[in-house]
Structure formats: structure tokens, C-alpha cells
């Protein structure tokens, strides 16, 4: 099992167990010690992992939860908290231990989130901001690759330090952008005002532009997400179409069972898509009136949703002559999952998933409306 598989497996365990972990000690045993093991260190070898290592500068008996050693040198300090703790309240404690050690890296963790710190500004003084944040409930391939650098087999202090500052700045920029995207600050808003008004801005313009800027940012982000999903489905649909074309040329999706056609846009709505739409409406009938479930046909897929199926979609259908697929939104519409079906009657097998995605779409639509009505 490679490193990515081990981390993914641990993440799945954390997701299932986090709600039953009651103490800091239980967090260590269930989440943090397994993480140390995944990083290649023997938690029972005192030459590699030292629990409760002395980090006392004030003679108060201060001890770090774990110290990781390599070649007799301390390379990493780990300060642990209960999995329900907010880590924002505890970074000063790790900084104190850091100053009493020669380690170049420190981790503050609650077993779910891992914040990696270095001493980029001044040797032996822990930086205020982490250079890497790992959330075990929201892993990405890039984060896993960064985490892999701390594995015993790949650890190289100079290599990590060479990229740490860029990572640290990236985190700060992302935090700044998220804050301003959610609630544009005055300086952020003034930048756009000046760009659009020959470098001039007034307090009145700031108040006028703030809600407009927030709406514009949300619209751009939604368009980017939608475009990415569309490209994915389009590419997969094109691949399928190419396969079908190589098998037969006498029938294809654009002519088989068509009930509506728009030659200009290349859109063809088939009876099979309408039948699938009606099946999904029947599944959701207990939650919402049939006329509230809408559809919108695109060249490469058929979207079913509420209010605006482009944004608050429940599922997307990609029906070819021989292969049929259903796409469901995942990670808050950041990605999607795909299932293949043999006939449209197989849609009933996914009734629970359809109901779950309907509730997700309903919640997303409601949240969007609340935000815009309160402006």
C-alpha cells in the first residue's frame, strides 16, 4: 500500500470515529499515533518517537507531546489537542516548546487538522503562520504530496524549507481572498472602484460597490465551477460518442427518439431523457411539487434541478445509444460522482442518492437566497 492509500485509509477512519472520541489521550491513540506511523516512524521506538519530551525553558516542567527524531536529531515537534478543540487557541503553546528545541518544524494538531510551522523569519523562533495545513476530512492530491515530504523515507530538511515560504504565503493569500470574497473589505473594494473610475474612489462608492462586488465574485466562481463540470462531462461524452461512431453509423444520440431539437445549439432532447426526468420527479414527489423540479438540456448532458438547474442541480444525465451515466454533485458542487446504468429503470436504485442531492440543492439555493436578501 503506497503513501496516498495509507493516508486515505486513515482519513476514512477519522471520518467514522471522530464523533466518539472523548479525550485528548483518545485522540492521540486513535488519530495521531497512526499518522506518525503512516509517516514511517515507529511509535514504539524511542530513537524515533519520543513522547513527553522535555521542552522546558522556564522550569515549569513543560513537555511536548511527541518529538520525532532522525539520525539522533530532533526534526519535528508535535503538540496534540482533543479532536474537538479549535487550534487557533493553542499555537502560542507550541511556540514556547519550539524555542526550547533545535527542531526546524513543529505541528499543532487535533488529529483532524495538522498545522505545520517552521522558523523562516528567525531561526529557533516559530513563525506566526503555518506553511502547510492538512485537513484529514478534506484531502487533495497536492496536500498529500506536501505531507509525503515528512515521511521518513523522503524527509529532506532543505527541500522542505525551500518551498515552505511560498506555501506559507499561499495560505495567507487564500485566507485573504476567502475573507474578501465572503465580505469584501474597504481596501479590496476600493481597488476595483479605482480600476473602473480612473483611479478615483469615494466612501459613497465603497458602500455602493461592496454588495455588487460580492455578487459578481459569487457569479464568477459559480461560472468557473459550472464550466469545469461541463468540460468533464463533455469530454467523457465525446469519448463515448467516438466509441459509438466506430461501432455504428446508422443511428446516434442526435436522431434517436428526439422530441425536441435545436440545430443551432446542437441540442437534442430525447424521449428517454424526458422519461428519466419523470422518474426523478416521481422519486421526489414526497418532498416537492412536480412542477418545481425543472430540467435544462445541454449539448453534452441533461440537467435536472430546482429553480435554476444550471446551478442547483440534483443530477445530470449523459445518455448515449449504448451507455448511460448519471452524475451527482459532490463536495458542495466542487466535483461530481458518476454512476453507470443499463436502463432508465435503474434510476430507482439510486433513489436515496437522488433524495440526498435534492436536499443539498435545496439547501444551497436557500443559502444563496438568504445571503442576497439580507444585503
HELIX and SHEET records of a PDB file:
HELIX    1   1 UNK A    3  UNK A   17  1                                  15    
HELIX    2   2 UNK A   18  UNK A   20  5                                   3    
HELIX    3   3 UNK A   24  UNK A   27  1                                   4    
HELIX    4   4 UNK A   28  UNK A   32  3                                   5    
HELIX    5   5 UNK A   33  UNK A   38  1                                   6    
HELIX    6   6 UNK A   87  UNK A   89  5                                   3    
HELIX    7   7 UNK A   91  UNK A   99  1                                   9    
HELIX    8   8 UNK A  141  UNK A  148  1                                   8    
HELIX    9   9 UNK A  157  UNK A  182  1                                  26    
HELIX   10  10 UNK A  186  UNK A  196  1                                  11    
HELIX   11  11 UNK A  203  UNK A  247  1                                  45    
HELIX   12  12 UNK A  271  UNK A  284  1                                  14    
HELIX   13  13 UNK A  290  UNK A  292  5                                   3    
HELIX   14  14 UNK A  344  UNK A  350  5                                   7    
HELIX   15  15 UNK A  351  UNK A  373  1                                  23    
SHEET    1   A 6 UNK A  49  UNK A  54  0                                        
SHEET    2   A 6 UNK A  63  UNK A  70 -1                                        
SHEET    3   A 6 UNK A  73  UNK A  80 -1                                        
SHEET    4   A 6 UNK A 105  UNK A 109  1                                        
SHEET    5   A 6 UNK A 113  UNK A 117 -1                                        
SHEET    6   A 6 UNK A 132  UNK A 135 -1                                        
SHEET    1   B 2 UNK A 258  UNK A 262  0                                        
SHEET    2   B 2 UNK A 267  UNK A 270 -1                                        
SHEET    1   C 5 UNK A 293  UNK A 297  0                                        
SHEET    2   C 5 UNK A 302  UNK A 306 -1                                        
SHEET    3   C 5 UNK A 313  UNK A 319 -1                                        
SHEET    4   C 5 UNK A 324  UNK A 330 -1                                        
SHEET    5   C 5 UNK A 335  UNK A 341 -1                                        
END                                                                             
